[in-house]
Amino acid sequence: MNSSGSLEFKGVTLDIEFEATEYVPAKMYEDNGDPGSPEEGGDFTIETVLVEGVNIIELLSEDTILDIARQYQEENDLFGVEFDDDDDDDFDRDDY
């Protein structure tokens, strides 16, 4: 789902454009006893961060992009998306 939204981040109004997929939790077994399915979705990719119409995403650190994604997700209760920030070496701008 491609979407957009706004948030107040550290005193600045940001307009973001993002792609998000609904989170579907894993199931060990189906109701009829058949093997279940793995978890799916829960992805949240920020594509642009606009301040007064100017895209500033290239100017932001990976930590800032992650903070923006977290705040937007928390304020808008998006699909149970969880962010993994335990390993900064695996950062990919498209993952946030």
N, CA, C and O atoms as a GROMACS GRO file, in nm:
protein
  384
    1MET      N    1   0.084  -0.115   0.000
    1MET     CA    2   0.000   0.000   0.000
    1MET      C    3   0.090   0.124   0.000
    1MET      O    4   0.166   0.145   0.095
    2ASN      N    5   0.082   0.204  -0.104
    2ASN     CA    6   0.152   0.332  -0.108
    2ASN      C    7   0.063   0.436  -0.042
    2ASN      O    8  -0.057   0.442  -0.067
    3SER      N    9   0.124   0.517   0.042
    3SER     CA   10   0.044   0.612   0.117
    3SER      C   11   0.130   0.732   0.154
    3SER      O   12   0.250   0.736   0.126
    4SER      N   13   0.067   0.828   0.216
    4SER     CA   14   0.139   0.945   0.263
    4SER      C   15   0.075   0.992   0.393
    4SER      O   16  -0.038   0.957   0.425
    5GLY      N   17   0.150   1.072   0.466
    5GLY     CA   18   0.100   1.125   0.591
    5GLY      C   19   0.190   1.236   0.641
    5GLY      O   20   0.293   1.266   0.580
    6SER      N   21   0.152   1.294   0.751
    6SER     CA   22   0.228   1.404   0.812
    6SER      C   23   0.250   1.375   0.958
    6SER      O   24   0.173   1.304   1.022
    7LEU      N   25   0.358   1.432   1.011
    7LEU     CA   26   0.384   1.423   1.153
    7LEU      C   27   0.467   1.542   1.196
    7LEU      O   28   0.537   1.604   1.116
    8GLU      N   29   0.459   1.572   1.324
    8GLU     CA   30   0.542   1.675   1.385
    8GLU      C   31   0.661   1.603   1.446
    8GLU      O   32   0.646   1.526   1.540
    9PHE      N   33   0.781   1.629   1.392
    9PHE     CA   34   0.902   1.560   1.438
    9PHE      C   35   1.004   1.663   1.482
    9PHE      O   36   1.055   1.740   1.401
   10LYS      N   37   1.033   1.665   1.612
   10LYS     CA   38   1.128   1.759   1.672
   10LYS      C   39   1.095   1.904   1.633
   10LYS      O   40   1.184   1.983   1.602
   11GLY      N   41   0.965   1.936   1.635
   11GLY     CA   42   0.922   2.072   1.611
   11GLY      C   43   0.906   2.110   1.464
   11GLY      O   44   0.874   2.225   1.433
   12VAL      N   45   0.927   2.014   1.373
   12VAL     CA   46   0.916   2.041   1.230
   12VAL      C   47   0.807   1.952   1.172
   12VAL      O   48   0.803   1.832   1.200
   13THR      N   49   0.719   2.011   1.091
   13THR     CA   50   0.616   1.931   1.025
   13THR      C   51   0.677   1.862   0.904
   13THR      O   52   0.731   1.927   0.814
   14LEU      N   53   0.667   1.729   0.902
   14LEU     CA   54   0.718   1.650   0.792
   14LEU      C   55   0.601   1.585   0.719
   14LEU      O   56   0.508   1.535   0.781
   15ASP      N   57   0.608   1.586   0.588
   15ASP     CA   58   0.516   1.508   0.506
   15ASP      C   59   0.597   1.391   0.453
   15ASP      O   60   0.703   1.410   0.394
   16ILE      N   61   0.547   1.270   0.475
   16ILE     CA   62   0.621   1.153   0.428
   16ILE      C   63   0.537   1.074   0.328
   16ILE      O   64   0.414   1.071   0.335
   17GLU      N   65   0.606   1.011   0.238
   17GLU     CA   66   0.545   0.915   0.146
   17GLU      C   67   0.610   0.781   0.176
   17GLU      O   68   0.732   0.772   0.189
   18PHE      N   69   0.528   0.678   0.187
   18PHE     CA   70   0.581   0.549   0.228
   18PHE      C   71   0.503   0.436   0.164
   18PHE      O   72   0.394   0.455   0.110
   19GLU      N   73   0.563   0.318   0.172
   19GLU     CA   74   0.496   0.196   0.132
   19GLU      C   75   0.489   0.107   0.255
   19GLU      O   76   0.589   0.089   0.325
   20ALA      N   77   0.372   0.052   0.281
   20ALA     CA   78   0.353  -0.033   0.398
   20ALA      C   79   0.272  -0.156   0.359
   20ALA      O   80   0.182  -0.149   0.276
   21THR      N   81   0.307  -0.268   0.421
   21THR     CA   82   0.229  -0.390   0.400
   21THR      C   83   0.174  -0.436   0.535
   21THR      O   84   0.242  -0.426   0.637
   22GLU      N   85   0.053  -0.484   0.533
   22GLU     CA   86  -0.012  -0.529   0.655
   22GLU      C   87   0.061  -0.649   0.713
   22GLU      O   88   0.102  -0.740   0.641
   23TYR      N   89   0.076  -0.649   0.845
   23TYR     CA   90   0.140  -0.760   0.915
   23TYR      C   91   0.039  -0.872   0.939
   23TYR      O   92  -0.070  -0.848   0.990
   24VAL      N   93   0.078  -0.993   0.902
   24VAL     CA   94  -0.003  -1.112   0.926
   24VAL      C   95   0.083  -1.207   1.009
   24VAL      O   96   0.185  -1.256   0.960
   25PRO      N   97   0.044  -1.233   1.135
   25PRO     CA   98   0.128  -1.318   1.221
   25PRO      C   99   0.133  -1.463   1.173
   25PRO      O  100   0.044  -1.510   1.102
   26ALA      N  101   0.238  -1.531   1.214
   26ALA     CA  102   0.254  -1.672   1.179
   26ALA      C  103   0.149  -1.757   1.249
   26ALA      O  104   0.099  -1.721   1.356
   27LYS      N  105   0.116  -1.869   1.187
   27LYS     CA  106   0.025  -1.966   1.249
   27LYS      C  107   0.096  -2.101   1.248
   27LYS      O  108   0.142  -2.146   1.143
   28MET      N  109   0.105  -2.164   1.363
   28MET     CA  110   0.169  -2.296   1.371
   28MET      C  111   0.086  -2.399   1.295
   28MET      O  112   0.140  -2.481   1.222
   29TYR      N  113  -0.046  -2.393   1.314
   29TYR     CA  114  -0.135  -2.489   1.250
   29TYR      C  115  -0.262  -2.417   1.206
   29TYR      O  116  -0.307  -2.322   1.270
   30GLU      N  117  -0.317  -2.462   1.096
   30GLU     CA  118  -0.447  -2.412   1.052
   30GLU      C  119  -0.555  -2.471   1.142
   30GLU      O  120  -0.528  -2.565   1.216
   31ASP      N  121  -0.675  -2.418   1.136
   31ASP     CA  122  -0.784  -2.466   1.219
   31ASP      C  123  -0.814  -2.614   1.197
   31ASP      O  124  -0.860  -2.683   1.289
   32ASN      N  125  -0.787  -2.664   1.076
   32ASN     CA  126  -0.815  -2.805   1.047
   32ASN      C  127  -0.697  -2.896   1.080
   32ASN      O  128  -0.703  -3.016   1.053
   33GLY      N  129  -0.589  -2.841   1.139
   33GLY     CA  130  -0.475  -2.922   1.179
   33GLY      C  131  -0.362  -2.925   1.077
   33GLY      O  132  -0.254  -2.974   1.106
   34ASP      N  133  -0.386  -2.873   0.957
   34ASP     CA  134  -0.280  -2.867   0.856
   34ASP      C  135  -0.168  -2.775   0.904
   34ASP      O  136  -0.189  -2.690   0.991
   35PRO      N  137  -0.048  -2.792   0.847
   35PRO     CA  138   0.061  -2.703   0.883
   35PRO      C  139   0.023  -2.557   0.857
   35PRO      O  140  -0.048  -2.526   0.762
   36GLY      N  141   0.071  -2.470   0.941
   36GLY     CA  142   0.037  -2.329   0.932
   36GLY      C  143   0.120  -2.255   0.829
   36GLY      O  144   0.170  -2.313   0.732
   37SER      N  145   0.133  -2.126   0.851
   37SER     CA  146   0.205  -2.041   0.757
   37SER      C  147   0.296  -1.944   0.832
   37SER      O  148   0.269  -1.910   0.948
   38PRO      N  149   0.404  -1.900   0.767
   38PRO     CA  150   0.495  -1.805   0.833
   38PRO      C  151   0.432  -1.666   0.840
   38PRO      O  152   0.334  -1.637   0.772
   39GLU      N  153   0.490  -1.582   0.923
   39GLU     CA  154   0.443  -1.443   0.928
   39GLU      C  155   0.472  -1.376   0.795
   39GLU      O  156   0.564  -1.414   0.723
   40GLU      N  157   0.392  -1.275   0.765
   40GLU     CA  158   0.410  -1.203   0.640
   40GLU      C  159   0.390  -1.055   0.665
   40GLU      O  160   0.321  -1.014   0.760
   41GLY      N  161   0.450  -0.974   0.580
   41GLY     CA  162   0.426  -0.831   0.582
   41GLY      C  163   0.489  -0.759   0.698
   41GLY      O  164   0.588  -0.804   0.756
   42GLY      N  165   0.429  -0.646   0.732
   42GLY     CA  166   0.481  -0.562   0.838
   42GLY      C  167   0.592  -0.471   0.790
   42GLY      O  168   0.662  -0.410   0.872
   43ASP      N  169   0.610  -0.462   0.659
   43ASP     CA  170   0.716  -0.377   0.605
   43ASP      C  171   0.670  -0.232   0.599
   43ASP      O  172   0.552  -0.204   0.573
   44PHE      N  173   0.761  -0.140   0.623
   44PHE     CA  174   0.732   0.002   0.620
   44PHE      C  175   0.853   0.071   0.560
   44PHE      O  176   0.960   0.076   0.621
   45THR      N  177   0.838   0.126   0.440
   45THR     CA  178   0.948   0.188   0.368
   45THR      C  179   0.917   0.335   0.345
   45THR      O  180   0.823   0.368   0.273
   46ILE      N  181   0.996   0.422   0.405
   46ILE     CA  182   0.980   0.565   0.380
   46ILE      C  183   1.051   0.596   0.249
   46ILE      O  184   1.170   0.568   0.233
   47GLU      N  185   0.977   0.654   0.156
   47GLU     CA  186   1.033   0.687   0.025
   47GLU      C  187   1.074   0.833   0.014
   47GLU      O  188   1.174   0.864  -0.050
   48THR      N  189   0.998   0.923   0.075
   48THR     CA  190   1.033   1.065   0.075
   48THR      C  191   0.999   1.126   0.210
   48THR      O  192   0.905   1.084   0.278
   49VAL      N  193   1.077   1.226   0.246
   49VAL     CA  194   1.050   1.308   0.364
   49VAL      C  195   1.054   1.452   0.316
   49VAL      O  196   1.159   1.503   0.277
   50LEU      N  197   0.939   1.516   0.320
   50LEU     CA  198   0.926   1.651   0.266
   50LEU      C  199   0.912   1.755   0.376
   50LEU      O  200   0.837   1.735   0.472
   51VAL      N  201   0.985   1.865   0.362
   51VAL     CA  202   0.969   1.982   0.446
   51VAL      C  203   0.937   2.097   0.351
   51VAL      O  204   1.019   2.137   0.269
   52GLU      N  205   0.816   2.148   0.364
   52GLU     CA  206   0.768   2.255   0.276
   52GLU      C  207   0.790   2.220   0.129
   52GLU      O  208   0.831   2.304   0.049
   53GLY      N  209   0.761   2.094   0.094
   53GLY     CA  210   0.768   2.048  -0.043
   53GLY      C  211   0.903   2.005  -0.093
   53GLY      O  212   0.915   1.962  -0.207
   54VAL      N  213   1.007   2.014  -0.010
   54VAL     CA  214   1.143   1.976  -0.050
   54VAL      C  215   1.177   1.842   0.013
   54VAL      O  216   1.165   1.825   0.135
   55ASN      N  217   1.219   1.745  -0.069
   55ASN     CA  218   1.255   1.613  -0.020
   55ASN      C  219   1.394   1.620   0.044
   55ASN      O  220   1.493   1.651  -0.022
   56ILE      N  221   1.399   1.590   0.175
   56ILE     CA  222   1.525   1.599   0.250
   56ILE      C  223   1.579   1.463   0.291
   56ILE      O  224   1.672   1.456   0.372
   57ILE      N  225   1.523   1.354   0.238
   57ILE     CA  226   1.562   1.221   0.287
   57ILE      C  227   1.711   1.195   0.274
   57ILE      O  228   1.769   1.128   0.360
   58GLU      N  229   1.775   1.245   0.170
   58GLU     CA  230   1.919   1.223   0.152
   58GLU      C  231   2.002   1.296   0.256
   58GLU      O  232   2.120   1.264   0.275
   59LEU      N  233   1.945   1.393   0.323
   59LEU     CA  234   2.017   1.470   0.425
   59LEU      C  235   2.005   1.410   0.564
   59LEU      O  236   2.074   1.453   0.656
   60LEU      N  237   1.917   1.311   0.580
   60LEU     CA  238   1.889   1.254   0.712
   60LEU      C  239   1.976   1.133   0.741
   60LEU      O  240   2.007   1.056   0.650
   61SER      N  241   2.014   1.117   0.865
   61SER     CA  242   2.090   0.998   0.906
   61SER      C  243   1.996   0.878   0.912
   61SER      O  244   1.874   0.893   0.918
   62GLU      N  245   2.056   0.761   0.911
   62GLU     CA  246   1.974   0.639   0.921
   62GLU      C  247   1.898   0.634   1.053
   62GLU      O  248   1.785   0.586   1.056
   63ASP      N  249   1.958   0.683   1.161
   63ASP     CA  250   1.889   0.685   1.290
   63ASP      C  251   1.769   0.779   1.288
   63ASP      O  252   1.665   0.748   1.346
   64THR      N  253   1.783   0.892   1.221
   64THR     CA  254   1.672   0.987   1.212
   64THR      C  255   1.557   0.929   1.131
   64THR      O  256   1.441   0.944   1.169
   65ILE      N  257   1.589   0.863   1.020
   65ILE     CA  258   1.484   0.800   0.938
   65ILE      C  259   1.412   0.693   1.019
   65ILE      O  260   1.290   0.682   1.013
   66LEU      N  261   1.486   0.616   1.094
   66LEU     CA  262   1.426   0.512   1.179
   66LEU      C  263   1.338   0.577   1.286
   66LEU      O  264   1.228   0.527   1.313
   67ASP      N  265   1.383   0.686   1.347
   67ASP     CA  266   1.302   0.756   1.447
   67ASP      C  267   1.173   0.810   1.387
   67ASP      O  268   1.067   0.803   1.449
   68ILE      N  269   1.182   0.866   1.266
   68ILE     CA  270   1.063   0.916   1.198
   68ILE      C  271   0.966   0.801   1.171
   68ILE      O  272   0.846   0.814   1.195
   69ALA      N  273   1.018   0.690   1.122
   69ALA     CA  274   0.933   0.573   1.093
   69ALA      C  275   0.866   0.522   1.220
   69ALA      O  276   0.746   0.494   1.220
   70ARG      N  277   0.941   0.511   1.327
   70ARG     CA  278   0.883   0.465   1.455
   70ARG      C  279   0.773   0.558   1.504
   70ARG      O  280   0.665   0.514   1.541
   71GLN      N  281   0.803   0.688   1.504
   71GLN     CA  282   0.704   0.784   1.554
   71GLN      C  283   0.578   0.778   1.470
   71GLN      O  284   0.467   0.778   1.524
   72TYR      N  285   0.591   0.774   1.338
   72TYR     CA  286   0.473   0.770   1.252
   72TYR      C  287   0.394   0.642   1.276
   72TYR      O  288   0.271   0.645   1.284
   73GLN      N  289   0.463   0.531   1.287
   73GLN     CA  290   0.396   0.403   1.311
   73GLN      C  291   0.322   0.404   1.444
   73GLN      O  292   0.208   0.359   1.452
   74GLU      N  293   0.386   0.456   1.548
   74GLU     CA  294   0.322   0.460   1.680
   74GLU      C  295   0.200   0.552   1.680
   74GLU      O  296   0.097   0.518   1.738
   75GLU      N  297   0.212   0.668   1.618
   75GLU     CA  298   0.102   0.763   1.617
   75GLU      C  299  -0.016   0.714   1.533
   75GLU      O  300  -0.130   0.755   1.556
   76ASN      N  301   0.010   0.628   1.437
   76ASN     CA  302  -0.095   0.584   1.345
   76ASN      C  303  -0.127   0.435   1.356
   76ASN      O  304  -0.206   0.384   1.277
   77ASP      N  305  -0.066   0.366   1.453
   77ASP     CA  306  -0.092   0.224   1.478
   77ASP      C  307  -0.095   0.143   1.349
   77ASP      O  308  -0.195   0.077   1.317
   78LEU      N  309   0.016   0.148   1.276
   78LEU     CA  310   0.025   0.080   1.147
   78LEU      C  311   0.057  -0.068   1.163
   78LEU      O  312   0.171  -0.104   1.189
   79PHE      N  313  -0.041  -0.152   1.147
   79PHE     CA  314  -0.028  -0.295   1.122
   79PHE      C  315   0.064  -0.373   1.215
   79PHE      O  316   0.105  -0.483   1.179
   80GLY      N  317   0.097  -0.323   1.330
   80GLY     CA  318   0.187  -0.397   1.416
   80GLY      C  319   0.328  -0.404   1.362
   80GLY      O  320   0.401  -0.499   1.393
   81VAL      N  321   0.368  -0.306   1.281
   81VAL     CA  322   0.502  -0.303   1.225
   81VAL      C  323   0.602  -0.292   1.338
   81VAL      O  324   0.584  -0.212   1.430
   82GLU      N  325   0.708  -0.370   1.331
   82GLU     CA  326   0.814  -0.362   1.430
   82GLU      C  327   0.943  -0.327   1.358
   82GLU      O  328   0.965  -0.369   1.245
   83PHE      N  329   1.028  -0.250   1.426
   83PHE     CA  330   1.153  -0.208   1.366
   83PHE      C  331   1.268  -0.274   1.439
   83PHE      O  332   1.273  -0.275   1.562
   84ASP      N  333   1.360  -0.330   1.363
   84ASP     CA  334   1.477  -0.396   1.418
   84ASP      C  335   1.595  -0.301   1.405
   84ASP      O  336   1.645  -0.278   1.296
   85ASP      N  337   1.639  -0.247   1.518
   85ASP     CA  338   1.754  -0.156   1.514
   85ASP      C  339   1.872  -0.214   1.592
   85ASP      O  340   1.961  -0.139   1.632
   86ASP      N  341   1.873  -0.345   1.613
   86ASP     CA  342   1.981  -0.407   1.688
   86ASP      C  343   2.111  -0.411   1.611
   86ASP      O  344   2.219  -0.414   1.671
   87ASP      N  345   2.104  -0.411   1.478
   87ASP     CA  346   2.223  -0.426   1.397
   87ASP      C  347   2.227  -0.315   1.293
   87ASP      O  348   2.173  -0.331   1.183
   88ASP      N  349   2.290  -0.204   1.327
   88ASP     CA  350   2.296  -0.090   1.236
   88ASP      C  351   2.374  -0.121   1.109
   88ASP      O  352   2.359  -0.049   1.010
   89ASP      N  353   2.457  -0.226   1.109
   89ASP     CA  354   2.534  -0.260   0.990
   89ASP      C  355   2.445  -0.304   0.875
   89ASP      O  356   2.487  -0.298   0.759
   90ASP      N  357   2.325  -0.350   0.904
   90ASP     CA  358   2.234  -0.399   0.800
   90ASP      C  359   2.140  -0.291   0.751
   90ASP      O  360   2.041  -0.322   0.684
   91PHE      N  361   2.167  -0.165   0.781
   91PHE     CA  362   2.076  -0.057   0.743
   91PHE      C  363   2.067  -0.045   0.592
   91PHE      O  364   2.168  -0.046   0.521
   92ASP      N  365   1.946  -0.033   0.545
   92ASP     CA  366   1.918  -0.006   0.404
   92ASP      C  367   1.809   0.099   0.402
   92ASP      O  368   1.700   0.075   0.454
   93ARG      N  369   1.836   0.214   0.344
   93ARG     CA  370   1.741   0.325   0.345
   93ARG      C  371   1.603   0.280   0.302
   93ARG      O  372   1.504   0.330   0.355
   94ASP      N  373   1.593   0.186   0.206
   94ASP     CA  374   1.464   0.142   0.157
   94ASP      C  375   1.385   0.060   0.258
   94ASP      O  376   1.266   0.038   0.240
   95ASP      N  377   1.450   0.014   0.365
   95ASP     CA  378   1.380  -0.065   0.466
   95ASP      C  379   1.302   0.020   0.564
   95ASP      O  380   1.227  -0.033   0.646
   96TYR      N  381   1.319   0.150   0.560
   96TYR     CA  382   1.256   0.238   0.657
   96TYR      C  383   1.172   0.336   0.583
   96TYR      O  384   1.109   0.421   0.645
   0.00000   0.00000   0.00000
